[in-house]
Amino acid sequence: MIAWLAGLSLFSLLASWLSNLIVDAVVRDVTTQTTAARNAIFVGTWTSVTTAMGMRSFRKTARGLRLKGLGVKDKIDALTKDERG
């Protein structure tokens, strides 16, 4: 669990840092507005990457649970089939 969280945080940090490098390369004039925009882009990138990675993990877990549920349903159907027929 901690490894997943640490990897996710490091990847989000890297993506946010790269987005700030791009902003710094494009915007040469540093003002209060550009600093605020740079910070907003950093936070937005961090949030979007973390959310996307978290949702991917959630979908994977949900898919696994759904498949396990289908397996249990098949076993129950096989056990009750003898009683029905």
Secondary structure as UniProt FT lines:
FT   HELIX           2..26
FT   HELIX           32..84
//
